[in-house]
Amino acid sequence: MTASKEIRLFGDLWLPDPGNALPKDELAIVRKLLPLIQRFEEDWYGMAEVPDIAERPSGWNLDEAHEEFIEKEAGWWKSRGVTRPRHLVRPSGELNAPVACHLFNPTFTVDDPHCSETEDFSNPSIAQLKDAGFSSQNNCFLFDHLGRRDNSSHCTDLYPEDLLEIHEEFVFALRHAMKAKVEICWGSNVRKRMIKKCDLQPLRLWGDYAGLVLYLELTPGRQFLKRFIIFVAHPQRFMYVKSDGIKAQGWRHRFGVSQDQALAVAALLGGIQITPNFYTLDSRLPRNLCVPRSTTNERSTWKGQAVAQLRTAFPTSVLSMETSHYVRPTKEERSSVQEAFALLGKFKLAKVNEAANLRSASNDTHLRKKRLQKIADYWHELEELSSIFLPSASTAVQHDNATPGQFVSCHLEDIFTNLQGSDCWDWEDLPDPLVEFIQAQDGLKFNRREISCRNDLELAFNLLQKCKGSPETLDILTLAFLVLDAYGWLISRPRLPQVDGLLILRDPPHDVVPRKCSACGKQYLDDAFAYWSMRNPEYYVLWYRFRSNCGRPDCGMKACSLLPLSSQIKYLRSTQKELMEKPLDRFERWFLLRPEEFGDLPIDVKVKCQTKDCQEVKIVKARWTGHVPPSISGANLSRLWKSFCVVPGFDITCCPRRPDIYFDDSLTIDGRVAALIEAQRLMQDEQVGELTN
C-alpha cells in the first residue's frame, strides 16, 4: 500500500495533498492562495524579489524610531495634564528573526518597572514563552502592540484612538521593517487590533492540523503575501494551572492541544525548534506565582501610581476593576447584584471636590496677619480722626503715652465735657470723613447694608453693649465716636485660647457673615472677621453666648447667641467638644459625598430594621460613598480609614480627596496610597503650570 501524497506548504510544514483531502469549495481557496505562498517562499530563498519586501525600509533605525515614539507619546499625556514616567518598553531580539511574537502591552508584574525590554523574564508571561521555546535566544523577535506599562483592561477601556494611533504608528512601522516569516499574536486584544488594521486572508489547514486557521497578511493590492499570522491564547490563560492533578490534566488537554498545535505550525513555518506539547504535557507549565508580600506591595504601588495618572487624564471614565477568583456567586446572586448596580449606575454624581479638605485650604496664617494689620490700621485712622474732631481727647492721650485704642475709652469724660451743649444731632451733621470711615467698616453693617441714618447709629450703639447711657441723649458726634470705640474693642477681642487653634479665617466672600439674634430673630451687626471650623471649613463658628439679650430694647431674652442670618450657613458652638474632630468625622469628610456632590442621588432613603420579624421602616438621611457606583456607607469605612492611617509616613489628609482611589478594589492599600501620592503630585504640577502660564 503506497503512502498518501504530501505537499510542503511552506518551510517545514507538510500537509496531505489538498486535492485528496478538501472539498471543492475549500480546495478552490487553497489553490488560489498557493501561488502567493510559493512566491513568498521564493523570496526568502533569493529566487525572486517580492516588491513589498524590496520596499521595506532597509535604513529604518529601531532606536531612532523608538525615541521618536517616546517623545510623541509623552506629549500626548502632557496635553491631558499628566506627566507619566518613562515606563515604555522596546522590542527584544533581532529584526531579521524568522519568528515574531506579538504581545499586547507590558504590565507591572515585573521586578523593575523601568526595565525597557519586552523580554523581561521576571514577568510570568514572558517566562512562560521562554519555556515554550519562544525567546530571542531561539531566533524570535518579541514586541508589544502598546509599549506603555499599564493594566491591559485600562488600555482597552481608556486609550482613545488618537493615542492608539501613536502606538500603532510605531508598531506597524516596526512590523514593516522586520523580516519575520510568521507572526504569533498572543491574546484577544492583539487579535482585535490586527483584524481591524490588517488585510488578513484566512486559510483553514487540513490533515493533522485540521481545525487550525492560518492567516495570510496580504499587501494592499492583495497580490503578494507579507507573512503568516497565527492567533493563540495569551500565556496568562494558562497561569491557572497550579498542579499535575487529574483535573488539571483534563483542563490542559482541553485547552492546551489547540495551543500546542498552533505553535507547532508557527515553528515549522519559521524553521525553529520548540518544546513539543508544552501546554499539554510539559511539567514546567504549572508555576508558583506567589511572591513575597513586599514584592506584592511594591507592584501595587506602581499600579496605584498609574491608576492616579489615568484618572487625571480621563476624569470622567470609570476604571475597570480586577475581579477576584476566590468568590464565585450563583447566577441568581450575580443577576440581583447586577440589577442593583444598574440602578445605581443611572444616577449621575456631581463633581467631587478633590481639594475640599486639604490642609492648604485651612492654612490661614496670612489671613490672621491681615486681620491684625486691619485692626491696627483701624485704631490709627480713628486716632487721626479724633485729633481732628476731639482735640482735647487727643492731647490728653498723647500726654499719657496711651496706646492706640485708649484715646477714646480713657477719656470719655473729656469727650462729654468738650461736646456738652452741642447742637449737632442729625446724621447729616456728621463730617464727611467720619461718615466715610463708619461706612467703610464691614462690621458696622446690617446684612452688608451701610449705616446711613441716626437710627442705624443708635441701633449699633445698643447692639455693641459697651456704651453707657441712652443714645437718644447724645449728640451725633459723641454717638459716632462711642460706637467707633466700642466697635474697635469688639474686633480686637481674641478667641479663647482653647479653641483658637481649631478655627480658621477664610478668603472673601466668606470673610464677612451677616448675623441675627437667636432670641428675637432680628438682624445684628455683621461679623467682620468670621471664624470657621478648621475641621470642616463649611461651618461658621459662633462667638460666646450673651448673658443678656442681644442689645435691642425689644429683645426680652436673658441669654442669646448670634447666628448666621442665612439658613444655608451651618454653624458650630465655640467649644472644644464641637470643634475637635470626632472619630466618625475622620473618615466621613473624606470617604462620603457632601450634599452638593449628590447629583441625582436621593437625599433621603428608606431603611428597614434587620431584626427578624420586624417590619419597621423609616426615612433617614443618606450617607453616600464617593466612588462609582455609589453605595450607602457601611461600618467597614472605619476599618478602611484605619488601614490608611497605619501606613508608615503617610497622611491621607495631606492628599487630594479621591473616593475613586479609596475604594479601588483592584489595588492593595499600598497601591491606593501610591495612587493618592501620585494624585497629589499631579495636582501640584497642575497648580505650578497655572502659575507659570
Secondary structure, 3 states (H helix, E strand, C coil): CCCCCEEEEECCEEEECHHHHCCHHHHHHHHHHHHHHHHHHHHHCCCCCCHHHHCCCCCCCHHHHHHHHHHHHHHHHHHCCCCCCCCECECECCCCCCEEEEECCCCCCCCCCCCCECCCCCCHHHHHHHHHCCCHHHCEEEEECCCECCCHHHHHHHCCHHHHHHHHHHHHHHHHHCCCCEEEEECHHHHHHHHHHCCEEEEECCHHHCCCEEEEEECCCCCCEEEEEEEECCHHHHHHCCCCCHHHHHHHHHHHHHHHHHHHHHHHHHCCCCCCCHHHHCCCCCCCCCCCHHHHHHHHHHHHHHHHHHHHHCCCCCCCCCCCCCCCCCHHHHHHHHHHHHHHHCCCCCCCCCCCCCHHHHCCHHHHHHHHHHHHHHHHHHHHHHHHHCHHHHHHHHHHCCCCCHHHHCCHHHHHHHHCCCCCCCHHHCCHHHHHHHHCCHHHEECCEECCCHHHHHHHHHHHCCCCCCHHHCCHHHHHHHHHHHHHHHHHCCCCHHHHCCEEECCCCCCCEEEEECCCCCEEEEECCCEEECCCCCEEECCCCECCCCCCCCCCCCCECEEECCCCCEEECCCHHHHCCCCCHHHHHHHECCHHHCCCCCCEEEEECCCCCCCCEEEEECCEECCCCCCECCCHHHHHHHHHHCCCCCCHHHCCCCHHHHCCCCCCHHHHHHHHHHHHHHHHHHHHHHHHC
